[in-house]
Structure formats: C-alpha cells, structure tokens
Amino acid sequence: MFAFLRLVLLLVVVLTLIYGAVSLYSREQRRAKLKRRWKDKGLTGDRQAFIQRGLNQYDHSFRRRLVLLVYILPMGAIALIIYVINFS
Amino acid sequence: MAYIKWIFLITVWSSFAAFLYYTLPQYDVVRIVSTYEERQELDTWKSIFWSTPDNQSQAAVTRDVQFIQAFNASGDAMVYRNEDTGWHWPPYFKFDTANLYTEANDAISTKNNPEWVSVLHYGWRSIFLSSFPNAISITPVAGPEDKPLNWFNIVFLTLLAALSWAIYVRWRRFRRDRLDPLFENVEDGLYTAGDSLADSRSRLRRWFGSWRS
C-alpha cells in the first residue's frame, strides 16, 4: 500500500507542476493573441477591458478544460497498462 | 581533455541505452519446459535485479521466487523469473504473478509435441550476475516464426526520439540567440578591460622611461 501511496503522491506533485505550467502558458498565449487581434483590427476604446473580456471567455472555454488532459492521459495510460497486463 | 570528454559521453549514452534495454518490453517465442521456486538472497547489491518486495516482507533478507524455464526455437535455454512489479519501477503494474504461474504450467510441452508461446518480458538474463528477465505475460502463438511485432517499443522510441530532437533544437536555438551574444558581450568587456590595462601599463613604462634619461 505504501508503494501505491508513493506513486500517487509523486504523480500528484509532478502532474500538478505540469498542469500549472501549461495553464499559465496557455493563458499567456491567449493574452498575446488578444493583443495581436486588437492591433491587427485597429480597434479603439478600452483595450484593457477587451483583453479582460477575452480572457474571461477563455476561462470558461472548453479549450481551457483540455489542459485537464495533463491529469487524464497519464492516469488513463496507467489504467490501460493495468488492464492489458493483468486482465487480457 | 578530448579523451575525458569522449569517455564521459560514451559512459552517459551507454548507460542510457542499457537502461532502455533493461526496462522496455521484449518478446521471446519459446517452449516452456518447467517451472520452479527457489529461495533467493536479497541482501546483496544484486537485489536491484529483483522486484521490490511487498510491505510485510521488506525486512526479510530471503524470499521465494518463481521461475519459468524455457527453450527457444534454436535450442537455447532461457529462464524467466515471475514476480509482481506492483506499483514499483518499472511501470508494468503486474499483479497477476500467481495467474501467470498457472498459465506457464498449463503451457508446458515436450520436445516432440512443442507448444510455442510468446513471453513478454523485461530485464536481462546474465549468468554472471544471476539476473533473470521478469516474465510479464504469456500468449500462445502459431509457431517459432510467429513473433509478435513490438508495437509499444516502435511507438515509444519514435516519440522519445521526436521529443529529444524537439528539446535539442530548442536548446541550440536558445544558445545561439540568447547565450552566445551574452558571452560575446562578456568577452568584449574582458578584451576592453585588457586593452585599457595594457594601455595604462605602457604609460607607466613611458613614465619610468622618462625617469631614466
């Protein structure tokens, strides 16, 4: 049981680090994209509000939820290995 | 210096290759002839070639280990150990050791009436180190030539190569764009410092020269 807990702890720590890094990176990418769109379309008005609105939309988007694959893929791989090795 | 660099590089890369060779799965097509159990000493450095034991037996220095004896088509003997990997490294998550032992016993066949099976395993058989590959699963196959294609290794090694290449290219680019200009600046600074030092020294010498005359 101790080995299992150790593996879970290791996965939680490592995957959380990766999750944090990927979600920060992805949000910054979206911010850069919004800035670019503001510039390319020559929009006028409150630039800060435009970017905030775009980021708010991103926070509720499916794309942001895709970052959860960082957790789902390794756990799924482990479940698949357990099934293939022991039950088939 | 060049020798040290080469020895270092060769050591690192061969250790990495050995690690992959030990850990990645491989198939053997064999005929199982027998199985046995033997008590093994675990308190030597060679314990790295055995699985990490369960909690209750972690303090024990000896343990019974199951073995599977087999012959391949060219008549070479092969002995596998049969141990759980559990939640430990390498990540095979094998828990069905007792079931596998049963399957192995069921697959025992004679030389005259051979029944070929493919044994998925990892690890090395070394007679000097007394190390045995760990059998992971046993599947019946049509004959000695019917070796399953190792899809996992093909996919894994391709992905690993792609990932290494991606990191290497980015590192090269980072070094060219960020680090090299930085070092050039430092070098320029050093040269300027050296020049000014030489300049002041020659002035000092001229001043001494003016003394002499």
Interface residues (C-beta under 8 A of the other chain):
Chain A: M1 F2 A3 F4 R6 L7 I78 I81 I82 I85 N86
Chain B: T52 N55 G86 W87 H88 P91 Y92 F93 K94 F95 D96 N99 I136 S137
